[in-house]
Amino acid sequence: MERFFQCPYCWEEISMILDMSISQQTYIEDCEVCCNPIEVTPVFEAQELVAFESRSIEQ
């Protein structure tokens, strides 16, 4: 599933592909525009996205 959201660093709209096969997960992926690390936490129920959080990583 593709999810569009705003980067917490550069504020550009970016997209990431989310794995719906895992109900709750947290991982780090770099912004495709500014390359800063973003912590992404999607939550799925019955293959539907029910919660999504993206936040900057304290460096």
mmCIF file as gemmi writes it, N, C-alpha and C atoms, coordinates in Angstrom:
data_model
loop_
_atom_site.group_PDB
_atom_site.id
_atom_site.type_symbol
_atom_site.label_atom_id
_atom_site.label_alt_id
_atom_site.label_comp_id
_atom_site.label_asym_id
_atom_site.label_entity_id
_atom_site.label_seq_id
_atom_site.pdbx_PDB_ins_code
_atom_site.Cartn_x
_atom_site.Cartn_y
_atom_site.Cartn_z
_atom_site.occupancy
_atom_site.B_iso_or_equiv
_atom_site.pdbx_formal_charge
_atom_site.auth_seq_id
_atom_site.auth_asym_id
_atom_site.pdbx_PDB_model_num
ATOM 1 N N . MET Axp A 1 ? 0.846 -1.171 0 1 0 ? 1 A 1
ATOM 2 C CA . MET Axp A 1 ? 0 0 0 1 0 ? 1 A 1
ATOM 3 C C . MET Axp A 1 ? 0.892 1.234 0 1 0 ? 1 A 1
ATOM 4 N N . GLU Axp A 2 ? 0.598 2.195 -0.855 1 0 ? 2 A 1
ATOM 5 C CA . GLU Axp A 2 ? 1.359 3.438 -0.893 1 0 ? 2 A 1
ATOM 6 C C . GLU Axp A 2 ? 0.688 4.476 0 1 0 ? 2 A 1
ATOM 7 N N . ARG Axp A 3 ? 1.509 5.15 0.809 1 0 ? 3 A 1
ATOM 8 C CA . ARG Axp A 3 ? 1.009 6.168 1.734 1 0 ? 3 A 1
ATOM 9 C C . ARG Axp A 3 ? 1.747 7.483 1.457 1 0 ? 3 A 1
ATOM 10 N N . PHE Axp A 4 ? 1.008 8.549 1.239 1 0 ? 4 A 1
ATOM 11 C CA . PHE Axp A 4 ? 1.575 9.88 1.048 1 0 ? 4 A 1
ATOM 12 C C . PHE Axp A 4 ? 1.48 10.645 2.355 1 0 ? 4 A 1
ATOM 13 N N . PHE Axp A 5 ? 2.557 11.344 2.715 1 0 ? 5 A 1
ATOM 14 C CA . PHE Axp A 5 ? 2.57 12.147 3.937 1 0 ? 5 A 1
ATOM 15 C C . PHE Axp A 5 ? 3.664 13.199 3.834 1 0 ? 5 A 1
ATOM 16 N N . GLN Axp A 6 ? 3.703 14.093 4.795 1 0 ? 6 A 1
ATOM 17 C CA . GLN Axp A 6 ? 4.651 15.192 4.796 1 0 ? 6 A 1
ATOM 18 C C . GLN Axp A 6 ? 5.894 14.82 5.614 1 0 ? 6 A 1
ATOM 19 N N . CYS Axp A 7 ? 7.068 15.062 5.044 1 0 ? 7 A 1
ATOM 20 C CA . CYS Axp A 7 ? 8.324 14.806 5.75 1 0 ? 7 A 1
ATOM 21 C C . CYS Axp A 7 ? 8.423 15.74 6.954 1 0 ? 7 A 1
ATOM 22 N N . PRO Axp A 8 ? 8.792 15.218 8.137 1 0 ? 8 A 1
ATOM 23 C CA . PRO Axp A 8 ? 8.907 16.072 9.323 1 0 ? 8 A 1
ATOM 24 C C . PRO Axp A 8 ? 10.144 16.974 9.312 1 0 ? 8 A 1
ATOM 25 N N . TYR Axp A 9 ? 11.002 16.822 8.326 1 0 ? 9 A 1
ATOM 26 C CA . TYR Axp A 9 ? 12.201 17.661 8.214 1 0 ? 9 A 1
ATOM 27 C C . TYR Axp A 9 ? 12.038 18.756 7.159 1 0 ? 9 A 1
ATOM 28 N N . CYS Axp A 10 ? 11.778 18.346 5.916 1 0 ? 10 A 1
ATOM 29 C CA . CYS Axp A 10 ? 11.756 19.304 4.8 1 0 ? 10 A 1
ATOM 30 C C . CYS Axp A 10 ? 10.34 19.733 4.413 1 0 ? 10 A 1
ATOM 31 N N . TRP Axp A 11 ? 9.322 19.09 4.993 1 0 ? 11 A 1
ATOM 32 C CA . TRP Axp A 11 ? 7.91 19.411 4.783 1 0 ? 11 A 1
ATOM 33 C C . TRP Axp A 11 ? 7.401 19.109 3.37 1 0 ? 11 A 1
ATOM 34 N N . GLU Axp A 12 ? 8.208 18.427 2.564 1 0 ? 12 A 1
ATOM 35 C CA . GLU Axp A 12 ? 7.751 18.014 1.233 1 0 ? 12 A 1
ATOM 36 C C . GLU Axp A 12 ? 6.831 16.801 1.367 1 0 ? 12 A 1
ATOM 37 N N . GLU Axp A 13 ? 5.892 16.675 0.432 1 0 ? 13 A 1
ATOM 38 C CA . GLU Axp A 13 ? 5.055 15.474 0.412 1 0 ? 13 A 1
ATOM 39 C C . GLU Axp A 13 ? 5.864 14.34 -0.192 1 0 ? 13 A 1
ATOM 40 N N . ILE Axp A 14 ? 5.919 13.225 0.513 1 0 ? 14 A 1
ATOM 41 C CA . ILE Axp A 14 ? 6.636 12.055 0.042 1 0 ? 14 A 1
ATOM 42 C C . ILE Axp A 14 ? 5.705 10.85 0.131 1 0 ? 14 A 1
ATOM 43 N N . SER Axp A 15 ? 6.155 9.728 -0.421 1 0 ? 15 A 1
ATOM 44 C CA . SER Axp A 15 ? 5.358 8.507 -0.326 1 0 ? 15 A 1
ATOM 45 C C . SER Axp A 15 ? 6.259 7.347 0.073 1 0 ? 15 A 1
ATOM 46 N N . MET Axp A 16 ? 5.654 6.384 0.738 1 0 ? 16 A 1
ATOM 47 C CA . MET Axp A 16 ? 6.343 5.151 1.108 1 0 ? 16 A 1
ATOM 48 C C . MET Axp A 16 ? 5.398 3.989 0.862 1 0 ? 16 A 1
ATOM 49 N N . ILE Axp A 17 ? 5.963 2.855 0.551 1 0 ? 17 A 1
ATOM 50 C CA . ILE Axp A 17 ? 5.189 1.625 0.396 1 0 ? 17 A 1
ATOM 51 C C . ILE Axp A 17 ? 5.146 0.935 1.756 1 0 ? 17 A 1
ATOM 52 N N . LEU Axp A 18 ? 3.949 0.664 2.258 1 0 ? 18 A 1
ATOM 53 C CA . LEU Axp A 18 ? 3.761 0.027 3.558 1 0 ? 18 A 1
ATOM 54 C C . LEU Axp A 18 ? 3.404 -1.435 3.374 1 0 ? 18 A 1
ATOM 55 N N . ASP Axp A 19 ? 3.943 -2.285 4.243 1 0 ? 19 A 1
ATOM 56 C CA . ASP Axp A 19 ? 3.678 -3.724 4.213 1 0 ? 19 A 1
ATOM 57 C C . ASP Axp A 19 ? 2.447 -4.027 5.06 1 0 ? 19 A 1
ATOM 58 N N . MET Axp A 20 ? 1.339 -4.373 4.426 1 0 ? 20 A 1
ATOM 59 C CA . MET Axp A 20 ? 0.085 -4.637 5.134 1 0 ? 20 A 1
ATOM 60 C C . MET Axp A 20 ? 0.044 -6.01 5.794 1 0 ? 20 A 1
ATOM 61 N N . SER Axp A 21 ? 1.048 -6.86 5.551 1 0 ? 21 A 1
ATOM 62 C CA . SER Axp A 21 ? 1.026 -8.212 6.105 1 0 ? 21 A 1
ATOM 63 C C . SER Axp A 21 ? 1.404 -8.258 7.586 1 0 ? 21 A 1
ATOM 64 N N . ILE Axp A 22 ? 1.938 -7.154 8.116 1 0 ? 22 A 1
ATOM 65 C CA . ILE Axp A 22 ? 2.304 -7.083 9.531 1 0 ? 22 A 1
ATOM 66 C C . ILE Axp A 22 ? 1.384 -6.052 10.181 1 0 ? 22 A 1
ATOM 67 N N . SER Axp A 23 ? 0.638 -6.456 11.208 1 0 ? 23 A 1
ATOM 68 C CA . SER Axp A 23 ? -0.402 -5.586 11.755 1 0 ? 23 A 1
ATOM 69 C C . SER Axp A 23 ? 0.129 -4.318 12.406 1 0 ? 23 A 1
ATOM 70 N N . GLN Axp A 24 ? 1.244 -4.404 13.126 1 0 ? 24 A 1
ATOM 71 C CA . GLN Axp A 24 ? 1.827 -3.2 13.724 1 0 ? 24 A 1
ATOM 72 C C . GLN Axp A 24 ? 3.341 -3.3 13.598 1 0 ? 24 A 1
ATOM 73 N N . GLN Axp A 25 ? 3.949 -2.226 13.145 1 0 ? 25 A 1
ATOM 74 C CA . GLN Axp A 25 ? 5.392 -2.231 12.945 1 0 ? 25 A 1
ATOM 75 C C . GLN Axp A 25 ? 5.944 -0.821 13.112 1 0 ? 25 A 1
ATOM 76 N N . THR Axp A 26 ? 7.214 -0.732 13.414 1 0 ? 26 A 1
ATOM 77 C CA . THR Axp A 26 ? 7.925 0.54 13.475 1 0 ? 26 A 1
ATOM 78 C C . THR Axp A 26 ? 9.26 0.334 12.785 1 0 ? 26 A 1
ATOM 79 N N . TYR Axp A 27 ? 9.573 1.213 11.866 1 0 ? 27 A 1
ATOM 80 C CA . TYR Axp A 27 ? 10.854 1.116 11.175 1 0 ? 27 A 1
ATOM 81 C C . TYR Axp A 27 ? 11.311 2.502 10.762 1 0 ? 27 A 1
ATOM 82 N N . ILE Axp A 28 ? 12.553 2.597 10.306 1 0 ? 28 A 1
ATOM 83 C CA . ILE Axp A 28 ? 13.141 3.867 9.897 1 0 ? 28 A 1
ATOM 84 C C . ILE Axp A 28 ? 13.441 3.807 8.411 1 0 ? 28 A 1
ATOM 85 N N . GLU Axp A 29 ? 13.001 4.853 7.722 1 0 ? 29 A 1
ATOM 86 C CA . GLU Axp A 29 ? 13.262 4.968 6.295 1 0 ? 29 A 1
ATOM 87 C C . GLU Axp A 29 ? 13.637 6.421 6.001 1 0 ? 29 A 1
ATOM 88 N N . ASP Axp A 30 ? 14.557 6.605 5.064 1 0 ? 30 A 1
ATOM 89 C CA . ASP Axp A 30 ? 15.003 7.952 4.724 1 0 ? 30 A 1
ATOM 90 C C . ASP Axp A 30 ? 14.012 8.66 3.808 1 0 ? 30 A 1
ATOM 91 N N . CYS Axp A 31 ? 13.887 9.97 4 1 0 ? 31 A 1
ATOM 92 C CA . CYS Axp A 31 ? 13.063 10.8 3.126 1 0 ? 31 A 1
ATOM 93 C C . CYS Axp A 31 ? 13.658 10.758 1.724 1 0 ? 31 A 1
ATOM 94 N N . GLU Axp A 32 ? 12.81 10.624 0.721 1 0 ? 32 A 1
ATOM 95 C CA . GLU Axp A 32 ? 13.286 10.568 -0.659 1 0 ? 32 A 1
ATOM 96 C C . GLU Axp A 32 ? 13.712 11.932 -1.19 1 0 ? 32 A 1
ATOM 97 N N . VAL Axp A 33 ? 13.41 13.01 -0.466 1 0 ? 33 A 1
ATOM 98 C CA . VAL Axp A 33 ? 13.793 14.362 -0.892 1 0 ? 33 A 1
ATOM 99 C C . VAL Axp A 33 ? 15.048 14.829 -0.148 1 0 ? 33 A 1
ATOM 100 N N . CYS Axp A 34 ? 15.017 14.828 1.188 1 0 ? 34 A 1
ATOM 101 C CA . CYS Axp A 34 ? 16.129 15.387 1.965 1 0 ? 34 A 1
ATOM 102 C C . CYS Axp A 34 ? 17.046 14.331 2.591 1 0 ? 34 A 1
ATOM 103 N N . CYS Axp A 35 ? 16.671 13.063 2.502 1 0 ? 35 A 1
ATOM 104 C CA . CYS Axp A 35 ? 17.481 11.926 2.975 1 0 ? 35 A 1
ATOM 105 C C . CYS Axp A 35 ? 17.602 11.81 4.5 1 0 ? 35 A 1
ATOM 106 N N . ASN Axp A 36 ? 16.832 12.555 5.252 1 0 ? 36 A 1
ATOM 107 C CA . ASN Axp A 36 ? 16.847 12.419 6.704 1 0 ? 36 A 1
ATOM 108 C C . ASN Axp A 36 ? 16.03 11.204 7.132 1 0 ? 36 A 1
ATOM 109 N N . PRO Axp A 37 ? 16.399 10.576 8.266 1 0 ? 37 A 1
ATOM 110 C CA . PRO Axp A 37 ? 15.686 9.373 8.715 1 0 ? 37 A 1
ATOM 111 C C . PRO Axp A 37 ? 14.342 9.71 9.362 1 0 ? 37 A 1
ATOM 112 N N . ILE Axp A 38 ? 13.325 8.964 8.973 1 0 ? 38 A 1
ATOM 113 C CA . ILE Axp A 38 ? 11.973 9.142 9.506 1 0 ? 38 A 1
ATOM 114 C C . ILE Axp A 38 ? 11.549 7.838 10.159 1 0 ? 38 A 1
ATOM 115 N N . GLU Axp A 39 ? 11.059 7.922 11.392 1 0 ? 39 A 1
ATOM 116 C CA . GLU Axp A 39 ? 10.491 6.748 12.058 1 0 ? 39 A 1
ATOM 117 C C . GLU Axp A 39 ? 9.029 6.64 11.641 1 0 ? 39 A 1
ATOM 118 N N . VAL Axp A 40 ? 8.686 5.516 11.058 1 0 ? 40 A 1
ATOM 119 C CA . VAL Axp A 40 ? 7.347 5.286 10.523 1 0 ? 40 A 1
ATOM 120 C C . VAL Axp A 40 ? 6.676 4.175 11.321 1 0 ? 40 A 1
ATOM 121 N N . THR Axp A 41 ? 5.431 4.424 11.774 1 0 ? 41 A 1
ATOM 122 C CA . THR Axp A 41 ? 4.678 3.428 12.535 1 0 ? 41 A 1
ATOM 123 C C . THR Axp A 41 ? 3.274 3.295 11.954 1 0 ? 41 A 1
ATOM 124 N N . PRO Axp A 42 ? 3.065 2.32 11.062 1 0 ? 42 A 1
ATOM 125 C CA . PRO Axp A 42 ? 1.717 2.052 10.578 1 0 ? 42 A 1
ATOM 126 C C . PRO Axp A 42 ? 1.055 0.928 11.395 1 0 ? 42 A 1
ATOM 127 N N . VAL Axp A 43 ? -0.269 0.99 11.53 1 0 ? 43 A 1
ATOM 128 C CA . VAL Axp A 43 ? -1.038 -0.05 12.209 1 0 ? 43 A 1
ATOM 129 C C . VAL Axp A 43 ? -2.164 -0.472 11.275 1 0 ? 43 A 1
ATOM 130 N N . PHE Axp A 44 ? -2.278 -1.779 11.047 1 0 ? 44 A 1
ATOM 131 C CA . PHE Axp A 44 ? -3.297 -2.322 10.156 1 0 ? 44 A 1
ATOM 132 C C . PHE Axp A 44 ? -4.239 -3.245 10.922 1 0 ? 44 A 1
ATOM 133 N N . GLU Axp A 45 ? -5.5 -3.236 10.544 1 0 ? 45 A 1
ATOM 134 C CA . GLU Axp A 45 ? -6.494 -4.204 11.024 1 0 ? 45 A 1
ATOM 135 C C . GLU Axp A 45 ? -7.256 -4.691 9.804 1 0 ? 45 A 1
ATOM 136 N N . ALA Axp A 46 ? -7.259 -5.993 9.61 1 0 ? 46 A 1
ATOM 137 C CA . ALA Axp A 46 ? -7.959 -6.602 8.464 1 0 ? 46 A 1
ATOM 138 C C . ALA Axp A 46 ? -7.534 -5.949 7.146 1 0 ? 46 A 1
ATOM 139 N N . GLN Axp A 47 ? -6.216 -5.785 6.989 1 0 ? 47 A 1
ATOM 140 C CA . GLN Axp A 47 ? -5.628 -5.216 5.768 1 0 ? 47 A 1
ATOM 141 C C . GLN Axp A 47 ? -6.006 -3.756 5.512 1 0 ? 47 A 1
ATOM 142 N N . GLU Axp A 48 ? -6.525 -3.065 6.522 1 0 ? 48 A 1
ATOM 143 C CA . GLU Axp A 48 ? -6.866 -1.642 6.411 1 0 ? 48 A 1
ATOM 144 C C . GLU Axp A 48 ? -5.963 -0.836 7.338 1 0 ? 48 A 1
ATOM 145 N N . LEU Axp A 49 ? -5.456 0.281 6.86 1 0 ? 49 A 1
ATOM 146 C CA . LEU Axp A 49 ? -4.639 1.163 7.676 1 0 ? 49 A 1
ATOM 147 C C . LEU Axp A 49 ? -5.534 1.901 8.665 1 0 ? 49 A 1
ATOM 148 N N . VAL Axp A 50 ? -5.31 1.681 9.965 1 0 ? 50 A 1
ATOM 149 C CA . VAL Axp A 50 ? -6.141 2.313 10.994 1 0 ? 50 A 1
ATOM 150 C C . VAL Axp A 50 ? -5.39 3.402 11.759 1 0 ? 50 A 1
ATOM 151 N N . ALA Axp A 51 ? -4.058 3.397 11.681 1 0 ? 51 A 1
ATOM 152 C CA . ALA Axp A 51 ? -3.258 4.437 12.332 1 0 ? 51 A 1
ATOM 153 C C . ALA Axp A 51 ? -1.94 4.569 11.585 1 0 ? 51 A 1
ATOM 154 N N . PHE Axp A 52 ? -1.412 5.786 11.567 1 0 ? 52 A 1
ATOM 155 C CA . PHE Axp A 52 ? -0.142 6.046 10.896 1 0 ? 52 A 1
ATOM 156 C C . PHE Axp A 52 ? 0.548 7.207 11.594 1 0 ? 52 A 1
ATOM 157 N N . GLU Axp A 53 ? 1.819 7.021 11.928 1 0 ? 53 A 1
ATOM 158 C CA . GLU Axp A 53 ? 2.598 8.098 12.525 1 0 ? 53 A 1
ATOM 159 C C . GLU Axp A 53 ? 3.958 8.149 11.856 1 0 ? 53 A 1
ATOM 160 N N . SER Axp A 54 ? 4.417 9.343 11.571 1 0 ? 54 A 1
ATOM 161 C CA . SER Axp A 54 ? 5.769 9.542 11.065 1 0 ? 54 A 1
ATOM 162 C C . SER Axp A 54 ? 6.397 10.669 11.864 1 0 ? 54 A 1
ATOM 163 N N . ARG Axp A 55 ? 7.634 10.445 12.305 1 0 ? 55 A 1
ATOM 164 C CA . ARG Axp A 55 ? 8.267 11.478 13.12 1 0 ? 55 A 1
ATOM 165 C C . ARG Axp A 55 ? 9.766 11.509 12.868 1 0 ? 55 A 1
ATOM 166 N N . SER Axp A 56 ? 10.363 12.652 13.193 1 0 ? 56 A 1
ATOM 167 C CA . SER Axp A 56 ? 11.795 12.812 13.021 1 0 ? 56 A 1
ATOM 168 C C . SER Axp A 56 ? 12.534 12.012 14.097 1 0 ? 56 A 1
ATOM 169 N N . ILE Axp A 57 ? 13.752 11.671 13.787 1 0 ? 57 A 1
ATOM 170 C CA . ILE Axp A 57 ? 14.616 10.925 14.713 1 0 ? 57 A 1
ATOM 171 C C . ILE Axp A 57 ? 15.542 11.932 15.371 1 0 ? 57 A 1
ATOM 172 N N . GLU Axp A 58 ? 15.592 11.953 16.692 1 0 ? 58 A 1
ATOM 173 C CA . GLU Axp A 58 ? 16.489 12.862 17.411 1 0 ? 58 A 1
ATOM 174 C C . GLU Axp A 58 ? 17.918 12.452 17.123 1 0 ? 58 A 1
ATOM 175 N N . GLN Axp A 59 ? 18.701 13.416 16.668 1 0 ? 59 A 1
ATOM 176 C CA . GLN Axp A 59 ? 20.094 13.12 16.32 1 0 ? 59 A 1
ATOM 177 C C . GLN Axp A 59 ? 21.037 13.797 17.264 1 0 ? 59 A 1
